[in-house]
Amino acid sequence: MPVNLETPVQYIKGVGPRRSEMFERAGIRTAGDLVRYRPFRYEDRTNFQDIAALRLGRDVVVRGTVQHPGQLRMRRKGLSIFELVIADD
């Protein structure tokens, strides 16, 4: 079946019922909606930062070596925190 801008997103190859529901929550109902959709942000995962240069409140990408494996701790009922210690040069 050919796809046009009015084709419901659920009939696009590779979009099943679960993904169709995800698109629906984002307001994407047709192939045209999908083509015109613009993400609210982009993440550049190619620009690595040194751990020593990190600043609170900024999203960055770091590269390092795991020093201590992650630990799962329960802070509150139903809330889990994963900790991981890494180091770079």
C-alpha distances in whole Angstrom, upper triangle without the diagonal:
4,6,10,13,13,10,12,13,13,9,9,10,14,14,16,18,21,19,18,21,23,21,21,25,25,23,20,18,15,13,16,19,18,18,21,23,26,28,31,33,33,35,36,37,39,42,44,47,50,51,55,53,51,51,51,48,46,43,43,42,45,45,48,49,49,53,53,50,48,50,48,51,50,52,51,49,46,46,46,47,46,49,48,51,50,52,52,55
4,7,10,11,9,12,12,13,10,9,10,14,15,17,19,22,20,18,22,23,20,21,25,24,22,19,17,13,11,14,17,16,16,19,21,24,26,30,31,31,33,34,35,37,40,42,45,49,50,53,51,49,50,49,46,44,41,41,41,44,44,47,49,49,53,53,50,48,50,49,51,51,52,51,50,46,46,46,47,46,48,48,51,50,52,51,53
4,7,8,6,9,9,11,8,7,9,13,13,15,17,20,17,15,19,20,17,18,22,20,19,15,13,10,8,10,13,12,12,15,17,20,22,26,28,28,30,31,33,34,37,40,43,46,47,50,48,46,47,46,43,41,38,38,38,41,42,45,47,47,50,50,48,46,48,46,48,48,49,48,47,44,43,43,44,43,46,46,48,47,49,49,51
4,5,5,9,10,13,11,10,13,16,15,18,19,21,19,17,20,20,17,18,21,20,18,14,13,9,7,8,11,11,11,13,16,19,22,25,27,27,30,32,33,35,37,40,43,47,48,51,48,46,46,46,43,41,38,39,38,42,43,46,48,48,52,52,49,47,49,47,49,49,50,49,48,45,44,44,45,44,47,47,49,48,50,49,52
4,6,8,9,13,12,11,14,16,15,18,19,21,18,16,18,19,15,16,19,17,15,12,10,7,5,4,8,9,8,10,13,16,19,22,24,25,28,30,32,33,36,39,41,45,46,49,46,44,44,43,40,38,36,37,37,40,41,45,47,47,51,51,48,46,48,46,48,48,48,47,46,43,42,43,43,43,45,45,48,47,49,48,51
4,6,9,11,11,11,15,17,15,17,18,20,18,15,17,18,15,15,18,17,14,11,9,6,6,6,9,10,11,12,14,18,21,24,26,27,30,32,34,36,39,41,44,47,48,51,49,46,46,45,41,40,37,39,39,42,44,47,49,49,52,52,49,47,48,47,48,48,48,47,46,42,42,43,44,44,46,47,49,49,51,50,53
4,6,8,7,8,11,14,12,14,15,17,15,12,15,17,14,14,17,17,15,11,9,5,6,8,10,10,12,14,15,19,21,24,27,27,30,32,33,35,38,40,43,47,47,50,48,46,46,45,41,40,37,38,38,41,42,45,47,47,51,50,47,45,47,45,47,46,47,46,44,41,41,41,42,42,45,45,48,47,49,49,52
4,5,6,7,11,13,10,12,12,14,12,9,12,13,11,10,14,14,12,9,6,4,6,9,9,10,12,14,15,18,20,23,25,26,29,31,32,35,37,40,42,45,46,49,47,44,44,43,39,38,35,37,37,40,41,44,46,45,49,48,45,43,44,42,44,43,44,42,41,37,38,38,39,39,42,43,46,45,48,48,51
4,5,5,9,10,7,9,10,12,9,7,10,11,8,9,12,12,11,7,6,5,5,9,8,8,11,13,12,16,17,20,22,23,25,28,29,31,34,36,38,42,42,45,43,41,41,40,36,35,32,33,33,36,37,40,42,42,45,44,42,39,40,39,40,40,41,40,38,35,35,35,36,36,39,39,42,42,44,44,47
4,6,8,9,6,6,7,9,8,5,9,11,9,10,13,14,13,10,8,8,9,12,12,11,14,16,16,19,20,23,25,25,27,30,30,33,36,37,40,43,43,46,45,42,42,41,38,37,34,35,34,37,38,41,42,41,45,44,41,39,40,38,40,39,40,39,37,34,34,34,36,36,39,39,42,42,45,45,48
4,6,8,7,8,10,12,11,9,12,14,12,13,17,17,16,13,10,9,9,13,13,12,15,17,17,21,22,25,27,27,29,31,32,34,37,39,42,45,45,49,47,45,45,44,41,39,36,37,36,39,40,43,44,44,47,46,43,41,43,41,43,42,44,42,41,37,38,38,39,38,41,42,45,44,47,47,50
4,6,6,8,11,13,11,9,13,14,12,14,17,17,16,12,11,9,8,11,12,10,12,15,15,19,20,23,25,25,26,28,29,31,34,36,39,42,43,46,44,42,43,42,39,37,34,34,34,36,37,40,41,41,45,44,42,40,41,40,42,42,43,42,41,37,37,37,38,37,40,40,43,42,44,44,47
4,6,8,11,13,11,11,15,16,14,16,19,19,19,15,14,13,11,15,16,13,15,18,18,21,21,25,26,25,27,28,28,30,34,35,38,42,42,46,44,42,43,42,39,37,34,34,33,36,36,39,40,40,43,43,40,38,40,39,41,41,43,42,41,37,37,37,37,36,39,39,42,41,43,43,46
4,6,10,11,9,10,13,13,13,15,18,18,18,15,15,14,13,16,16,13,15,19,18,20,20,23,24,23,24,26,26,28,31,33,36,39,39,43,41,39,40,39,37,35,31,32,30,33,33,35,37,36,40,39,36,35,36,35,38,38,39,39,38,34,34,33,34,33,35,35,38,37,40,40,43
4,7,8,6,6,10,10,9,12,14,14,15,12,12,12,11,15,14,12,14,17,16,18,18,22,23,23,24,26,26,29,32,33,36,39,39,43,41,39,39,38,35,34,30,31,30,33,34,36,37,37,40,39,37,34,36,34,36,36,38,37,36,32,32,32,33,32,35,35,38,37,40,40,43
4,6,6,6,9,10,11,12,14,16,16,14,13,14,14,17,17,15,18,20,19,21,21,24,25,25,26,29,28,31,34,35,38,41,40,44,43,40,41,39,37,35,32,33,32,34,35,37,38,37,41,40,36,34,35,33,36,35,37,36,34,30,31,31,32,32,35,35,38,38,41,41,45
4,6,5,6,9,10,10,13,14,15,13,12,14,15,18,17,16,19,21,19,22,22,24,26,26,27,30,30,33,36,37,39,42,41,45,44,41,41,39,36,36,32,34,33,36,37,39,40,38,42,40,37,35,35,33,35,34,35,34,32,29,29,30,31,31,35,36,39,39,42,43,46
4,5,5,6,9,10,11,13,15,13,13,15,16,19,17,16,19,21,19,21,20,22,23,24,25,28,27,30,33,34,36,39,38,41,41,37,38,36,33,32,29,31,30,32,33,35,36,35,38,37,33,31,32,29,31,30,32,30,29,25,26,26,28,28,31,32,35,36,39,40,43
4,5,5,6,9,10,11,12,11,11,13,13,16,14,12,16,17,15,17,16,19,20,21,22,25,25,28,30,31,34,37,36,40,38,35,36,34,31,30,27,28,28,30,32,34,35,34,37,36,33,31,32,30,32,31,32,31,30,26,26,27,28,28,31,31,34,34,37,38,41
4,5,5,6,9,10,10,8,8,10,11,14,12,11,15,16,14,17,17,20,22,22,24,27,27,30,33,34,36,39,39,42,41,38,38,37,33,32,29,31,31,34,35,37,38,38,41,40,37,34,35,33,35,34,35,34,32,29,29,29,31,31,34,35,38,38,41,41,44
4,5,5,6,9,10,9,9,12,14,16,14,13,17,18,16,18,17,19,22,23,24,28,28,31,33,35,36,39,39,42,41,37,37,35,32,31,29,31,31,33,35,37,38,37,40,39,36,33,34,31,33,31,32,31,29,26,26,27,29,29,32,34,37,37,40,41,44
4,5,5,7,9,9,10,13,14,16,13,12,16,16,13,15,14,16,18,19,21,24,24,28,30,31,33,36,35,38,37,34,33,32,28,28,25,27,27,30,31,34,35,34,37,36,33,30,31,29,30,29,30,29,28,24,24,25,26,26,29,31,34,34,37,37,41
4,5,5,6,5,7,9,11,12,9,8,12,13,10,13,12,15,17,18,20,23,24,28,30,31,33,36,36,39,38,35,34,33,29,28,26,27,28,31,33,35,37,36,39,38,36,33,34,32,33,33,33,32,31,28,27,28,29,29,32,33,36,36,38,39,42
4,5,5,5,6,9,12,13,10,10,14,14,12,15,15,17,19,21,23,27,28,31,33,34,36,39,39,42,40,37,36,35,31,31,28,30,31,34,36,38,40,39,42,41,38,35,36,34,35,34,34,33,31,28,28,29,30,31,34,35,38,39,41,42,45
4,5,7,9,13,15,16,12,13,16,16,13,15,14,15,18,20,22,25,26,30,31,33,34,37,37,39,38,34,34,32,28,28,26,28,29,32,34,36,38,37,40,39,36,33,34,31,32,31,31,29,28,25,25,26,28,28,31,33,36,36,39,40,43
4,6,9,12,13,14,10,10,13,12,9,11,10,12,15,17,19,23,24,27,29,31,32,35,35,38,36,33,32,30,26,26,23,26,27,30,32,35,37,36,39,38,36,33,34,32,33,32,32,31,30,27,26,27,28,29,31,33,35,35,38,38,41
4,6,9,12,11,8,9,12,11,9,12,12,14,17,19,22,25,27,30,32,34,35,38,38,41,39,36,35,33,30,29,27,29,30,34,36,39,41,40,43,42,40,37,38,36,37,35,35,34,33,30,30,31,32,32,35,36,39,39,42,42,45
4,6,8,8,5,6,9,9,8,11,12,14,17,19,22,25,26,29,31,33,35,38,39,41,39,36,36,35,31,30,27,29,30,33,35,38,40,40,43,42,40,37,38,36,38,37,37,36,35,32,31,32,33,33,36,37,39,39,42,42,45
4,7,8,6,8,11,11,11,14,16,18,21,23,25,28,30,32,35,37,39,42,42,45,43,40,40,38,35,34,31,33,33,37,39,41,43,43,46,45,43,40,41,39,40,39,40,38,37,34,34,35,36,36,39,40,43,42,45,45,48
4,5,5,6,9,10,11,14,16,19,22,23,26,28,30,32,35,37,39,43,43,46,44,41,41,40,37,35,33,34,34,38,39,42,44,44,47,47,44,42,43,41,43,42,42,41,40,37,37,37,38,38,41,41,44,44,46,46,49
4,5,5,6,9,10,13,16,19,21,22,24,27,28,30,33,35,38,41,42,45,43,41,40,40,36,35,32,33,33,36,38,41,43,43,46,46,44,41,43,41,43,43,43,42,42,38,38,38,38,38,41,41,43,43,45,44,47
4,5,5,6,9,12,15,18,20,21,24,27,28,31,33,35,38,41,42,45,43,40,40,39,36,34,32,33,33,37,38,42,44,44,48,48,45,43,45,43,45,44,44,44,43,40,39,39,40,40,42,42,45,44,46,45,47
4,6,5,6,10,12,15,18,19,22,25,27,29,31,34,36,39,40,43,40,38,37,36,33,31,29,31,31,35,37,40,42,42,45,45,43,40,42,40,42,41,41,40,40,36,36,36,37,37,39,40,42,41,43,43,46
4,5,5,9,11,14,16,17,20,22,24,26,28,31,33,37,37,40,38,36,36,35,31,30,27,28,28,32,33,37,39,39,42,42,40,38,39,38,40,39,40,39,38,35,34,34,35,34,37,37,39,38,40,40,43
4,6,8,11,15,16,17,20,22,24,26,28,31,33,37,38,41,38,36,36,36,32,30,28,29,29,32,34,37,40,40,43,44,42,40,41,40,42,42,42,42,42,38,37,37,37,36,38,38,41,39,41,40,43
4,6,10,13,15,16,19,21,24,26,28,31,33,36,37,40,37,35,35,34,31,29,27,28,29,32,34,38,40,41,44,44,42,40,42,40,42,42,42,41,41,38,37,37,37,37,39,39,41,40,41,41,43
4,7,9,12,13,17,19,21,24,25,28,30,34,34,37,35,32,32,31,28,26,23,25,26,29,31,35,37,37,41,41,39,36,38,37,38,38,38,37,37,34,33,33,33,33,35,35,37,36,38,38,40
4,6,9,10,13,16,19,21,22,25,27,31,31,34,31,29,28,28,24,22,20,22,23,26,29,32,35,35,38,39,37,35,37,35,37,37,36,36,37,34,32,32,31,31,33,33,35,34,36,35,37
4,5,7,10,13,16,19,20,22,24,27,28,31,28,26,25,24,21,19,17,18,19,23,26,29,32,32,35,35,34,31,33,32,33,33,33,33,33,30,28,28,28,28,29,29,31,30,32,32,34
4,7,10,14,16,19,20,22,23,26,27,29,26,24,23,22,18,17,15,17,19,23,25,29,31,32,34,35,33,31,32,31,32,32,31,31,32,29,27,27,27,27,28,29,30,30,31,31,34
4,7,10,13,15,16,18,19,23,23,25,23,20,20,19,16,14,12,14,15,19,22,25,28,29,31,32,31,28,30,30,31,31,30,31,32,29,27,27,25,25,26,26,28,27,28,27,30
4,7,9,12,13,15,17,21,22,24,21,19,20,20,17,14,11,12,13,17,19,23,26,27,30,30,29,27,30,29,31,32,31,32,33,30,28,27,26,25,26,25,26,25,26,25,27
4,6,9,10,12,14,17,18,21,19,17,17,18,15,12,9,9,9,13,16,19,22,23,26,27,26,24,27,27,28,30,29,31,32,29,26,25,23,22,23,22,23,21,22,21,24
4,6,6,9,12,15,17,19,17,16,17,18,17,13,10,9,8,12,14,17,21,22,25,27,26,25,28,28,30,32,32,33,35,32,29,27,25,24,24,22,23,21,21,20,22
4,6,7,10,14,15,18,17,15,17,18,17,14,10,8,6,9,11,14,17,19,22,24,23,22,25,26,28,30,30,32,33,31,28,26,23,21,21,19,20,18,18,17,19
4,6,10,13,15,18,16,16,18,20,19,16,13,10,8,10,10,14,17,20,23,25,24,24,27,28,31,33,33,35,37,34,31,29,26,24,23,21,21,18,18,16,18
4,7,10,13,15,13,13,15,18,17,13,11,8,7,8,10,14,17,20,22,24,25,24,27,29,31,33,33,35,37,34,31,29,26,24,23,21,21,18,17,15,16
4,7,9,12,11,11,14,16,16,13,11,7,5,5,7,10,14,16,19,21,22,21,25,26,28,31,31,33,35,33,30,27,24,22,20,18,17,14,13,11,13
4,6,8,7,7,10,13,14,11,10,7,6,5,8,10,14,16,18,20,21,21,24,26,27,30,29,32,34,33,29,27,23,21,19,17,16,13,12,10,11
4,5,5,7,11,14,15,13,13,10,9,6,8,9,12,15,16,19,20,20,23,25,27,30,29,32,35,33,30,27,24,21,19,16,14,11,9,7,8
4,5,5,9,12,14,12,12,10,9,7,8,8,11,13,14,16,18,18,20,22,24,26,26,29,31,30,27,24,20,18,16,13,11,9,7,7,9
4,6,9,12,15,13,14,12,13,10,12,12,14,16,16,18,20,20,23,25,26,28,27,31,33,33,29,27,23,21,18,16,14,12,10,9,9
4,7,10,13,11,12,10,11,10,13,13,17,18,19,21,23,22,25,27,27,30,29,31,34,33,29,27,24,22,20,18,16,14,13,11,12
4,7,9,8,9,8,10,9,12,13,16,17,18,20,21,20,22,24,24,26,25,28,31,30,26,24,20,19,17,16,14,13,13,12,14
4,6,6,9,9,12,12,16,17,20,20,21,22,23,22,24,25,25,26,25,27,30,29,25,24,21,20,18,18,17,16,16,16,18
4,6,9,10,13,14,17,18,21,21,21,22,23,21,22,23,22,23,22,24,27,26,22,21,18,18,17,17,17,17,17,18,20
4,7,10,13,15,18,20,23,22,23,24,24,22,23,23,23,23,22,23,26,25,21,21,18,18,18,18,19,19,20,20,23
4,6,10,12,16,18,21,21,23,24,24,22,24,24,24,25,24,26,28,27,23,22,19,19,18,18,18,18,18,18,21
4,7,10,14,16,19,19,21,22,22,20,22,22,23,24,24,25,27,25,22,21,18,17,17,17,17,16,17,17,20
4,7,10,13,16,17,20,21,21,20,22,23,24,26,25,27,30,28,24,22,19,18,17,16,16,14,15,14,17
4,7,10,14,15,17,19,19,18,21,22,24,26,26,28,30,28,25,22,20,17,16,15,15,13,13,12,15
4,7,10,12,14,16,17,16,20,21,23,26,26,29,31,29,25,23,19,17,15,13,12,9,9,8,11
4,7,10,12,15,16,16,19,22,24,27,27,30,32,30,27,24,21,18,16,13,12,8,8,7,10
4,7,9,12,13,14,18,20,23,26,27,30,32,30,27,23,20,17,15,11,9,6,5,5,8
4,6,9,10,12,16,19,22,25,26,29,31,30,27,23,20,17,14,10,9,5,5,6,9
4,6,7,9,12,15,18,22,23,26,28,27,24,20,17,13,11,7,6,4,7,9,12
4,7,9,12,16,18,22,23,26,28,27,24,21,18,14,11,8,5,5,7,10,13
4,6,9,12,14,18,20,23,25,24,21,18,15,12,9,6,5,7,10,13,16
4,7,10,13,16,18,22,23,22,19,16,13,10,8,6,7,9,12,15,19
4,7,10,13,15,18,19,18,16,12,9,6,5,4,7,10,14,17,20
4,6,10,12,15,16,16,13,10,8,6,5,7,10,13,16,20,23
4,7,10,12,13,12,10,6,6,5,7,9,13,16,20,23,26
4,6,9,11,11,9,6,6,7,8,12,14,18,21,25,28
4,6,7,8,6,5,7,9,11,15,18,21,25,28,31
4,7,8,6,7,7,11,12,16,18,22,25,28,32
4,6,5,8,10,13,15,19,22,25,28,32,35
4,6,8,11,15,17,21,24,27,31,34,37
4,7,10,13,16,20,23,26,30,33,36
4,7,10,13,17,20,23,26,29,33
4,7,10,13,17,19,23,26,30
4,6,10,13,16,20,23,26
4,7,10,13,17,20,23
4,7,10,13,17,20
4,6,10,13,17
4,7,11,14
4,7,11
4,7
4
